[in-house]
Amino acid sequence: MEILNSTSKDIDAIFNLYDLATDHQKVMGAGLYWQGFERSLIQKEIDENRHYKIIVDGQLACTFCIAHNDPAIWKEKDQDPAVYIHRIATNPLLRGNSYVKHIVAWATQFAKDNQRSFIRMDTGSGNDRLNSYYISCGFNYLGVTQLDDVSSLPAHYKHGSFSLFEINVN
């Protein structure tokens, strides 16, 4: 297994995983599910070396991206030095291989190397099974937040509340 920076050549495969993940969110009864992403957003993340892929035996197993700031979601806590994980999408043929745990291990080292005290992520609230999984991966559940200004966020943030998760790496 390798965690590598995504490249522009990966965009179609990334969007395929996003589509499959969205379908999975709908089947699992998630009240909030992804509503599509702009290609320009993904390209920007790739250009800024913030979009990653997990490759297993030459196959795209999972993708995720990071941010160094996330004020729209984390509000005043965004002042803390943190790395924010977004948009984890797993190849359905490879589910069950604990990729979030691998991402957490990678992000922990990334945070330490870049003087970040926290690893943070969010998800639509109300999915107890997913919340439990994130907790099993080492995250602390911080509760639910309502977002104020969502104009800078993807469409799925425009409705509903969101569960917040954090790991203190210090």
C-alpha positions as CSV (number, residue, x, y, z in Angstrom):
1,M,0.0,0.0,0.0
2,E,1.2,3.5,-0.9
3,I,-0.1,6.9,-0.2
4,L,0.8,9.2,-3.0
5,N,-0.1,12.7,-4.3
6,S,-2.9,12.5,-6.8
7,T,-2.1,13.8,-10.3
8,S,-4.2,15.4,-13.0
9,K,-4.2,12.0,-14.8
10,D,-6.1,10.6,-11.8
11,I,-9.1,13.0,-12.0
12,D,-11.5,10.7,-13.9
13,A,-10.7,7.8,-11.6
14,I,-11.2,10.1,-8.6
15,F,-14.6,11.3,-9.9
16,N,-15.6,7.7,-10.5
17,L,-14.8,6.9,-6.8
18,Y,-16.8,10.0,-5.7
19,D,-19.8,8.8,-7.8
20,L,-19.5,5.3,-6.3
21,A,-19.2,6.7,-2.8
22,T,-22.2,8.9,-3.3
23,D,-24.2,5.9,-4.4
24,H,-23.1,4.1,-1.3
25,Q,-24.1,7.0,0.9
26,K,-27.6,6.9,-0.6
27,V,-27.9,3.1,-0.1
28,M,-26.7,3.4,3.5
29,G,-29.5,5.9,4.2
30,A,-27.2,8.8,4.9
31,G,-29.4,11.9,5.2
32,L,-26.7,13.9,3.7
33,Y,-24.8,12.7,0.7
34,W,-22.3,14.3,-1.7
35,Q,-23.9,16.3,-4.4
36,G,-21.0,16.5,-6.8
37,F,-17.8,18.5,-6.9
38,E,-16.3,21.0,-9.3
39,R,-13.4,19.5,-11.3
40,S,-11.6,22.8,-10.8
41,L,-11.7,22.2,-7.0
42,I,-10.0,18.8,-7.4
43,Q,-7.5,20.2,-9.8
44,K,-6.6,23.0,-7.4
45,E,-6.1,20.5,-4.6
46,I,-3.9,18.4,-6.9
47,D,-1.9,21.5,-7.9
48,E,-1.4,22.4,-4.2
49,N,-0.3,18.9,-3.4
50,R,-3.3,18.4,-1.0
51,H,-5.1,15.6,-2.8
52,Y,-3.9,12.0,-2.2
53,K,-4.6,8.5,-3.4
54,I,-4.0,5.1,-1.8
55,I,-2.7,2.5,-4.3
56,V,-2.8,-1.2,-3.5
57,D,-1.4,-3.7,-5.9
58,G,-1.4,-1.0,-8.7
59,Q,-5.1,-0.3,-8.1
60,L,-6.7,2.9,-6.9
61,A,-8.1,1.9,-3.5
62,C,-9.0,5.2,-1.9
63,T,-8.7,9.0,-2.2
64,F,-8.8,11.8,0.3
65,C,-7.7,15.4,0.5
66,I,-6.4,17.7,3.2
67,A,-6.8,21.3,4.1
68,H,-4.6,23.5,6.3
69,N,-7.5,25.7,7.3
70,D,-11.3,25.1,7.5
71,P,-12.9,28.2,9.1
72,A,-16.4,27.7,7.6
73,I,-16.7,24.4,9.5
74,W,-14.4,24.8,12.5
75,K,-15.1,28.5,13.2
76,E,-12.9,29.8,16.0
77,K,-11.1,26.4,16.4
78,D,-9.6,27.0,13.0
79,Q,-7.1,29.1,14.8
80,D,-5.5,25.9,16.1
81,P,-2.7,24.4,14.0
82,A,-4.5,21.5,12.4
83,V,-4.7,19.3,9.3
84,Y,-8.3,18.7,8.0
85,I,-9.2,15.5,6.2
86,H,-11.9,15.7,3.6
87,R,-13.6,13.5,1.0
88,I,-12.5,10.0,1.8
89,A,-13.7,7.8,-1.0
90,T,-13.0,4.1,-1.1
91,N,-13.1,1.7,-4.1
92,P,-16.1,-0.5,-3.3
93,L,-14.2,-3.6,-4.3
94,L,-11.7,-2.8,-1.6
95,R,-13.9,-1.8,1.3
96,G,-13.2,-3.3,4.7
97,N,-9.4,-2.7,4.6
98,S,-9.4,0.1,7.2
99,Y,-8.1,2.8,4.9
100,V,-9.2,5.5,7.4
101,K,-6.8,4.0,9.9
102,H,-4.0,4.2,7.4
103,I,-5.0,7.8,6.6
104,V,-4.9,8.6,10.3
105,A,-1.4,7.1,10.6
106,W,-0.3,9.1,7.6
107,A,-2.0,12.3,8.9
108,T,-0.4,11.9,12.3
109,Q,3.0,11.9,10.8
110,F,2.1,14.7,8.4
111,A,0.8,16.8,11.4
112,K,4.0,16.1,13.4
113,D,6.2,17.0,10.4
114,N,4.3,20.2,9.8
115,Q,3.9,21.4,13.4
116,R,0.1,20.7,13.5
117,S,-1.5,19.8,16.8
118,F,-4.7,18.3,15.6
119,I,-6.2,16.0,12.9
120,R,-9.8,17.0,12.2
121,M,-12.6,15.9,10.0
122,D,-16.4,16.2,9.7
123,T,-19.3,14.3,8.3
124,G,-23.0,14.7,8.0
125,S,-24.6,14.1,11.4
126,G,-26.9,11.3,12.2
127,N,-24.9,8.3,10.8
128,D,-24.1,6.5,14.0
129,R,-22.3,3.6,12.3
130,L,-19.9,6.0,10.5
131,N,-19.4,8.0,13.7
132,S,-18.5,4.8,15.6
133,Y,-16.1,3.8,12.8
134,Y,-14.3,7.2,13.1
135,I,-14.1,6.8,16.8
136,S,-12.6,3.3,16.4
137,C,-10.0,4.9,14.1
138,G,-8.8,7.1,17.0
139,F,-11.0,10.2,16.6
140,N,-12.7,11.9,19.5
141,Y,-16.3,12.8,18.7
142,L,-16.8,16.5,19.5
143,G,-20.5,16.8,18.8
144,V,-22.7,18.4,16.2
145,T,-22.4,21.8,14.6
146,Q,-24.6,23.9,12.4
147,L,-22.8,25.9,9.8
148,D,-23.3,29.6,9.2
149,D,-21.7,30.8,5.9
150,V,-21.5,27.8,3.6
151,S,-20.9,29.8,0.4
152,S,-17.3,28.5,0.1
153,L,-18.2,24.9,0.6
154,P,-19.5,22.1,-1.7
155,A,-23.3,21.7,-2.1
156,H,-23.8,19.0,0.5
157,Y,-22.9,21.4,3.3
158,K,-25.8,23.7,2.4
159,H,-28.3,21.7,4.5
160,G,-28.2,19.9,7.8
161,S,-25.8,19.6,10.7
162,F,-22.3,18.0,10.9
163,S,-20.5,15.8,13.3
164,L,-17.0,17.0,14.2
165,F,-14.1,14.7,15.0
166,E,-10.6,15.4,16.2
167,I,-7.3,13.7,17.2
168,N,-4.8,15.5,19.4
169,V,-1.4,14.5,18.1
170,N,0.6,16.1,20.9
